[in-house]
Amino acid sequence: MKKVKYVMIVLLSVIFTGCSTGNSEQQEDSGIQSEEQYAENENDSIVYNEYSGYWSYEGKTHEQILADGGIELSCTIAGDDQFSGTLFSQQEITQRFASIEDISGKIEQEELYFDYADDEWGNSGTLHIQFLSDSIYVEVLNYKKAENGSDYGINGSFELIREKEDIEDDDNVVYPSYNSSWTEEEIINAVSERSQYYRASAYYSEIIDYWENVREVRDISNLIEPLFETDKKYYTKEEFEDEPRLVIHLAKNEIYARHGYIFTNEDLYNCFMGCIWYSPTCDGSDFDDDVFNEYEKANLEILADLDDL
């Protein structure tokens, strides 16, 4: 299976402030706008929180970028005047990735300039980001290749459009659960198909960060395998005590998820629906915990005692 980078989705904030310009009393009375007034009114009409979300070349989803290559800007808009975000790129053939993180600065007249020192390959330059009516245009200026560097990294210009991953309202959706006989193409397609759920979970950013920086898992195996082998081995309390609260909470619930339990909690449901090993088959009212084996019963007791979410 291809090894692919799963980058943590970082929360971004964007803010815009118009600059007011003094105008003569005569202009105000006559209703004639100066060029400064016109520009101010034009800028005031922009609602920057509408740019919140994920933008990519050709509108590819994150999972499609991981599989086929591409570039993505992820951003969240707040109510102030500052932008922060991450630009991520992955090559199709080599699967090598690059990213520019902690992008920040003030948007002025629908554009932002940001100097960066490293795109994870040692290259540097200036990002010029323009907020257009239905796209975001990104170009790299003053590009400087790292000394003894490779051809990898982020360079050039890109027009990015919004990724559309709205979850369809379908209470009876059923996906087959992963098995080892699946081809690589079947795995990638399944991950892409379910990505809308994974991203919709409030746990998305934290669990991706955990897989990336604690488990050091940088491919899609986090969507193919559960967090722990709680159905195959006995764990001790000490093995879980240093894990984040969310991981303990998910580890407890994935014992149920492994047996097709359908969660009424939306974030749990979406989180597990994003994992291709999960297949929701049993309503909570019909679930019988006699399906648990001895490993699961023992581990569930430990995790239930530690779970305080």
N, C-alpha and C positions, 0 to 999 in steps of 0.2 A: 504494500500500500504506500502511496505517495506520502512523504512526510511534509506536512504543511504547517505553516505558522498560524497560530490562533492568537491574535493580538487582543489585548485587553482594550475592551472598549472603555475610553476615558471620558468623563462628563465635561462638557465645555460650556462657557457662558459668553454671550455677546451683548454688547450694549451700544446704543447710539445716542449721541447728543447733538442737536443742531446748534449752530453758532449764530447768535442774534447780531444783527447789524443795525446801527442807528440810522434812522430815516427822517427826512424832513417832514414837518407838519403839513407842508403843502402836498407832498406825495401821498400822505395818509388821507388827506381830505379829498384828493382827486381820484383816489382809487388806483393810481398808477404804481406798479411795483418796480422797485429798483432791481438790478441783476442780483444783488445780494439777497433781497427779500424773496425773489423767485427761487433761488437755489435753496434758501432755508425752507420754504414751503414744500419744495420738491423732496428734500431730505426728510422732513417731518412726516411725509406720507408713507415712508418705508416702515414696515412692521418687521423688525428683525427677528422677533421670536418665531416667525414663520419659516426661518431657515433652520430651525432646530431639527436634528435628525442626521441621517446618513446620506452622503452624496458620492457618487462614483461615476467613472467613465462608462457610458452606455447603460447606466442604471443597474449594473451588476450587483447582486447581493454579496455580502461578505463571504459567504460560502462559495459562491461562484468565482470570486477573486482568488480564494485559496486554491480552488481546483484548476482554474484556467488562466490566472494572472489578471492583473488590473491595478487600479489605484482608487483609494477611498479617503474621503474626508469625513470624519465624524464630529458632530457638533451639537451642543445644546445651548439655547438662547435664554439668557436671564433678562432682568429688567434694568440693567445698568448700561454702561457704555464700553465694556471691555470684552474682547474675544479671547477664548482659549480653546485649544483643540489639538487634534492629532491627524497627521497625514500618513497614510499607510500604503505601501506598494509591494506587489509581489510579481516576480517574473514567472511566466508560464512554464518554460522548459526547465529551468534550473530550480525553480521553487524557492529561490533566495528572496528574502524580503528586506525591505528598508522602511524606516519610519522617522518622521520628524515629530517629536513630542513636545508638549508644553508650549505650543504656539500661543502667543498672547499679544495683545496690543489694542490700541483704540482704533475703531473704524472711523474713517473720515472720508466723506463724499463717496460712500459706497465701496471703499477699498481699504485694504490693510497691507502694510509691509512688515515683514518679520525676518530678522537676520538669524540664521541658525548656524551652529558650528559643527554639527555631526548628524548624518542621516543613518547612523549605525554602520557606515562604511568609511567614515572619516571625511566625507565630502562636506563642503560648506557652501553657503550662498544666501540669497534673499528670496523669501517667498512673497510674491505679489498676488493677493487674493482679491478678486472683484465679485461683488454680489449683484448679479444680474436679475432680471425679472423672473426667470424660471430656471436658472442654473447658477453655478458658482464657477468662475474661471480662475484657475491657478497656474501661475508660471514661475519658473525659477530664474532669477536674475543673478548676475555676478557669481555664476557657478565656478567653484574652485575644486578641482579633483584632489583627493588626498594624495600625499606624497607616497609613491610606490603603491597607489591604490588600484582597484580593479574597475571594471566597467559597470559594476553594480551600484545601486543607489538611486536617488530621485533627481531627475533632470528633465528639462523640456517644459511643455505647457499642456494643460488639460482642461477641457470643459466638462464639468461634472453635473449630472442631473440627479434628481432625488431617487433613492431606492424606495420602491413601493412594496411593502411587506405586510399589508393589512391581513389580519386573521379572518378568514371567512366564518360566518356564523353557521356552524354545522355541529350540532350536538351529537351526531352519530358518526363522526369521522373515525375511520379505522385504518391504521397503518400496520403493515406486517412488521414484526420485530426482527431485528438483525440475527442472522446466523452465519457461521463461518464459511458457508458455501457461496456467499454473495461475492460477486465480482467487484473490482474496484469501482467500476462505473455505477453499479447498483448502490454501493455505499455512498458515493459522492452525491448521487441523485436523492437518496433518502435524507442525507444531512441537509441538503439544500431545501428540500420540500418541507422539512420540519423547522427550519431556521426561524420562521415567523413566530413560532411559539417560544423558542428559547430566548429570543430577544425581548419578547413581551413580558417575561418574568422580571420582577423587581430584583431577583437574585442574580441576574445575568452578569453584571459587571464584577460583582464580588467573587462569584464562583469561577469566572474566567481568570481573574487575577490569582485565585488560589491555584488553579491548574497550571497557570503560566509560571508563577514565581515561587510557589512552594513545591509542587509536584514536578516542576520543570518539564511539563508536557506541552509541547508546542506543535502538536498535530491534532487531528480530529479524533484521536482515540478517547478523548474525554467525553465524546458523544456516543462512543461504541461500547464502552465499559462502565459499569457502576463505580462509585467512589471507592468502595471497599468490597472485599470478598466475604461478606458476612454470611453467605450461604455455604461457605466451604471451609472456614477455619474459625477457631475460637480466638477472640480478641480479649485483651485485658483492659481494665479501666484506665490504666496508665497509658496505654497506646492511644487513647482518645483525648486525654485530659488537655494536651497542648494544642488540639485542633480548634480552629475558629468555631464560634457558636453556630454559625450558619452551616458549616460542614457537618457538625454533629447532628443538627436538625435534619439535614438532607440524608445523612447516613441512616438515621433512624427510619425515615419515611421511604427510603429506597428499598428497605426490606419488604415493605408493603407493595411498592411499585413493581418489584420483581415478579410479583404474583398478580399483576394486572389491576391493582386497586385504583379506582377512579376517585381522584381527589376533588373535593368541593372547594378547597382553597385555590384560588385562581393562579397564584404565583407558583405553588407547588405543582399544580397541573401543567402549567406552561413549561416550567423547568424540566419536568420529566418527559413531556411530550417532545421536547427538543432532543432527547436522547433516543437514538434509534433502537436501543435494546428494549425500550418500554412500549407495551401495548395495553391500553386501558380496556379491560374486559369485564370488570366486576364492580358494581355499585357498592358503596360502603355498607349499605343496609343488608346486603347479601353476603358480605365478606365473612369468611370463617377462618380464624387464625390457626385452625388445625392444619392448614397447608404449610405452616412453618416447620422446617426441620430443626433438629436439635441445636445446630450452630446458630441459626437465626433466632431461636427462642432465647438462647443465652446472650447473644450480642444485643438483641432488642432490649433486654432487661438492663444492660449496662448503659446503652444509649438513651433509653427513656429516663434513667436516673440523672444523666448529665444534661439532657436537653432542657433548656429554660426559655426557649423562644415561644 
